Amino acid sequence: MSDVLTPPPRFWRYAFAYRGSATPQVLPGVLVFSGLAAVVVLLHERFPVVEVAVGPIEVSGAALALLLVLRTNAGYERWWEGRKLWGGIVNQSRNVVIGALAYGPVEQSWREQVVRWSAAFPHVVRRSLRGQRDLPEVCELLGQPTTREIAGAQHMPSFVASRVAALLRRGRTRSPEDGLDGFAFENVDEQRALLVDHVGACERILKTPLAFAYAVMIRRFIVIYLALVPFGLVDTVGWATPFVTMFVSYPILALDYIGTELQNPFSESSLSHLPLDEICASLQANLLAMLDVERGQTSHD
């Protein structure tokens, strides 16, 4: 079995990982609730009546756990949908190039433009989803003047998709002996249209975060619950209450943070964001390799 399917064990590396985890972001909150627990212990030493029955806290904890699981699952669903959409962008980009090279005109400049504009599309989508207008990868593919034109477009992915459509139309209007026939044109253009559909679906994820009222309710519930936990523990564990509170608050705050971060799988600042840079670079290499193979076959003939 390949190494891809059976990766080496990394339990301890992941168990103690700091960078790339939610720990740096939630640690301040964990310390705040642990400090509150220390205050509760001090108050209990002077006023032994400062305590709360643990039963209601346990019931509330079960309800909070359910809410956090639902929220995390919703965030992961958005993350996974984004990954599937980008898988579609990869597949449709390859299909556009394969169809154009297989059935399109033999004119080398036309073929190269189709490949380069198709390779530029995922880079433009990635930058657009991140709110960026700097397009260094596109500049390498299409040149500085064209890149400035793309960066100045109101919607950059649509601009690039329209240029690909124009190239396909140009290939369709060539002579019947040297151009895309009707069937090939419709199939290749359908793949191009799917690219625009995938972009729209990514933008839907980007512009539709978790409902604000739901987020507020969950975080208020977390604050109230973690503030009451020390009162339920102090009579049982005494001076260990701050440490137990720290142990309880860490997974709760981490799950809340992870659920929030998964809402935007495209941003580089998000925890466990999609590896869009690597996906785009790999796709560009694949498409340009097709063009190189085409050139090699032509020179050999």
C-alpha positions in Angstrom: 0.0 0.0 0.0 1.3 3.5 -0.9 2.6 6.0 1.6 -0.3 8.3 0.6 -2.8 5.9 2.0 -0.8 4.9 5.1 1.1 7.9 6.4 3.6 7.4 9.2 2.3 7.8 12.7 2.3 11.4 13.9 0.4 11.1 17.1 2.8 12.9 19.5 3.8 15.5 16.9 0.1 16.5 16.5 -0.7 16.1 20.2 1.9 18.7 21.2 1.7 20.9 18.1 1.4 24.7 18.9 1.8 26.4 15.5 -1.2 25.9 13.3 -3.4 24.9 16.2 -6.1 26.8 18.0 -4.1 27.0 21.2 -2.4 30.4 20.7 -5.8 32.0 20.0 -7.8 30.4 22.9 -5.1 30.4 25.5 -5.9 34.0 26.7 -9.5 33.0 27.3 -8.5 29.8 29.1 -6.3 31.9 31.5 -9.1 34.4 32.1 -11.6 31.6 33.2 -8.8 29.9 35.2 -8.2 33.3 36.9 -11.9 33.6 37.6 -11.8 30.1 39.2 -9.0 31.2 41.5 -11.1 34.2 42.6 -14.0 31.8 43.3 -11.7 29.6 45.4 -10.6 32.6 47.5 -14.1 33.7 48.0 -15.1 30.2 49.1 -12.4 30.2 51.7 -14.0 33.2 53.3 -17.6 32.5 52.4 -18.2 28.7 52.2 -21.7 29.3 50.9 -20.2 30.4 47.5 -21.0 27.3 45.5 -23.6 26.0 43.1 -25.1 22.5 42.7 -23.1 20.6 40.0 -26.2 19.0 38.5 -27.5 21.9 36.5 -24.0 22.7 35.3 -23.6 19.1 33.9 -26.9 19.4 32.1 -25.9 22.7 30.6 -22.6 21.3 29.6 -24.3 18.5 27.6 -26.4 21.1 25.8 -23.4 23.3 25.1 -21.5 20.3 23.7 -24.3 19.6 21.3 -24.4 23.2 20.1 -20.6 23.2 19.6 -20.6 19.9 17.7 -23.4 21.2 15.4 -21.5 24.4 14.8 -18.2 22.6 14.1 -19.9 20.2 11.7 -21.5 23.2 9.9 -18.1 24.8 9.6 -16.4 21.6 8.3 -19.2 21.2 5.8 -18.4 24.6 4.4 -14.7 23.8 4.3 -15.3 20.5 2.5 -17.7 22.1 0.1 -15.1 24.6 -0.8 -12.6 21.8 -1.4 -15.0 20.0 -3.7 -15.6 23.2 -5.6 -11.9 23.7 -6.1 -11.7 20.1 -7.3 -14.2 21.1 -9.9 -12.2 24.1 -10.9 -9.2 21.9 -11.4 -11.1 19.3 -13.4 -13.0 21.8 -15.6 -9.8 23.7 -16.3 -8.1 20.6 -17.5 -11.2 19.7 -19.6 -11.2 23.0 -21.3 -7.5 22.7 -22.3 -7.8 19.1 -23.3 -10.8 19.8 -25.5 -9.3 22.9 -27.1 -6.0 21.2 -27.9 -7.7 18.0 -29.1 -10.3 19.6 -31.4 -9.3 23.2 -31.8 -7.3 25.0 -34.6 -3.7 24.0 -35.1 -2.6 27.6 -34.9 0.0 27.6 -32.2 -0.7 31.1 -30.9 -4.4 30.3 -30.4 -3.5 27.1 -28.6 -1.0 28.8 -26.3 -3.5 31.6 -25.4 -6.2 29.1 -24.5 -3.7 27.2 -22.2 -2.3 30.4 -20.6 -5.7 32.0 -20.0 -7.0 28.7 -18.6 -4.0 28.5 -16.3 -4.5 32.1 -15.2 -8.1 31.5 -14.2 -7.6 29.6 -10.9 -5.0 32.2 -9.8 -7.4 35.0 -10.4 -10.2 33.1 -8.6 -7.9 32.5 -5.6 -6.9 36.2 -5.4 -10.5 37.3 -5.9 -11.7 35.2 -3.0 -9.0 36.7 -0.8 -9.9 40.2 -1.8 -6.5 40.7 -3.6 -5.8 42.6 -6.8 -2.1 41.8 -7.0 -1.6 39.1 -9.7 2.1 38.1 -10.0 1.4 34.6 -11.3 -0.9 36.0 -14.0 1.7 38.5 -15.0 4.1 35.6 -15.7 1.5 33.9 -17.8 -0.1 36.8 -19.7 2.2 39.8 -19.4 2.0 43.0 -17.4 -0.5 44.9 -19.7 -3.0 42.1 -19.7 -2.6 41.7 -15.9 -3.4 45.3 -15.3 -6.5 44.9 -17.4 -7.6 42.0 -15.4 -6.8 43.7 -12.1 -9.0 46.6 -13.1 -12.0 44.5 -13.9 -15.0 44.7 -11.7 -15.1 40.9 -11.3 -11.8 39.4 -12.3 -12.9 35.7 -12.7 -15.7 36.7 -15.0 -13.3 38.8 -17.1 -10.9 35.9 -17.5 -13.8 33.5 -18.3 -15.1 35.8 -20.9 -11.7 35.9 -22.6 -11.6 32.1 -22.6 -15.1 32.1 -24.2 -13.9 34.6 -26.8 -11.0 32.4 -27.7 -13.3 29.4 -28.0 -15.6 31.3 -30.2 -12.7 32.4 -32.4 -11.7 28.7 -32.7 -15.3 27.9 -33.7 -15.5 30.4 -36.5 -12.4 29.1 -38.2 -12.8 27.0 -41.4 -14.6 23.6 -40.9 -11.3 21.9 -41.6 -9.3 23.9 -39.0 -11.6 24.8 -36.1 -13.9 23.5 -33.4 -17.0 21.8 -34.8 -20.3 22.5 -33.2 -20.3 19.4 -30.9 -16.7 20.0 -29.6 -17.4 23.7 -29.1 -20.5 23.1 -27.0 -18.7 20.5 -24.8 -15.7 22.7 -24.2 -17.8 25.8 -23.6 -19.9 23.8 -21.1 -16.8 23.1 -19.1 -15.9 26.8 -19.2 -19.4 27.7 -17.9 -19.0 25.2 -15.0 -15.9 27.1 -14.0 -18.1 30.2 -13.5 -20.6 28.2 -11.5 -17.9 27.0 -9.2 -16.7 30.5 -8.6 -20.2 31.6 -7.7 -20.6 28.8 -5.2 -17.3 29.7 -3.6 -18.5 33.3 -3.3 -21.7 32.1 -1.7 -19.6 30.4 1.0 -17.5 33.5 1.4 -20.3 36.0 1.7 -22.7 33.9 3.9 -21.1 33.5 7.3 -22.8 31.8 10.3 -25.9 33.7 11.4 -24.9 36.4 13.8 -27.7 35.7 16.3 -26.6 32.0 16.5 -22.9 33.0 17.0 -23.9 35.5 19.8 -26.1 32.9 21.5 -23.4 30.2 21.5 -20.7 32.6 22.9 -22.9 33.9 25.6 -23.8 30.4 26.6 -20.0 29.6 26.7 -19.3 32.6 28.9 -22.1 31.8 31.4 -21.2 28.1 31.5 -17.5 28.6 32.1 -18.2 31.3 34.7 -20.4 28.9 36.7 -18.2 25.8 36.4 -15.8 27.0 39.3 -18.8 27.4 41.6 -19.8 23.8 41.0 -16.3 22.5 41.5 -14.9 24.5 44.4 -16.5 22.4 47.1 -15.3 19.2 45.6 -11.8 19.9 44.3 -10.9 23.0 46.3 -7.6 24.6 45.2 -7.5 22.4 42.1 -10.5 24.3 40.7 -8.5 26.7 38.5 -6.7 23.8 36.9 -9.8 21.8 36.3 -11.5 24.9 34.9 -8.6 25.3 32.6 -9.0 21.7 31.4 -12.7 22.2 30.8 -12.5 25.6 29.1 -9.7 24.7 26.7 -11.7 22.2 24.5 -14.8 24.4 24.6 -13.1 27.6 23.5 -11.0 25.6 20.9 -14.1 24.1 19.3 -15.8 27.5 19.2 -12.7 29.0 17.5 -12.3 26.1 15.0 -16.0 26.3 14.1 -15.6 30.0 13.4 -12.4 29.6 11.4 -13.8 26.9 9.2 -16.5 29.3 7.9 -13.9 30.9 5.5 -11.8 28.1 3.9 -10.2 30.5 1.4 -8.4 33.1 3.6 -4.8 32.6 4.4 -5.4 33.9 7.9 -8.0 31.2 8.6 -7.0 28.1 10.6 -6.5 25.1 8.3 -7.4 27.1 5.2 -7.4 25.3 1.9 -4.0 25.0 0.2 -5.1 27.1 -2.8 -1.5 28.3 -3.6 -0.4 24.7 -4.1 -3.5 23.7 -6.0 -3.1 26.6 -8.4 0.6 26.0 -8.9 0.1 22.3 -9.6 -2.8 23.0 -12.0 -0.7 25.6 -13.9 2.2 23.1 -14.2 -0.3 20.5 -15.5 -1.7 22.8 -18.2 1.6 24.1 -19.4 2.9 20.6 -19.6 0.1 19.7 -22.0 1.2 22.6 -24.2 4.9 21.5 -24.0 3.8 18.0 -25.1 1.9 19.5 -27.9 4.9 21.5 -29.1 7.1 18.4 -28.8 4.8 16.4 -31.0 4.5 19.1 -33.5 8.3 19.5 -33.9 8.7 15.7 -34.1 6.1 15.6 -36.9 
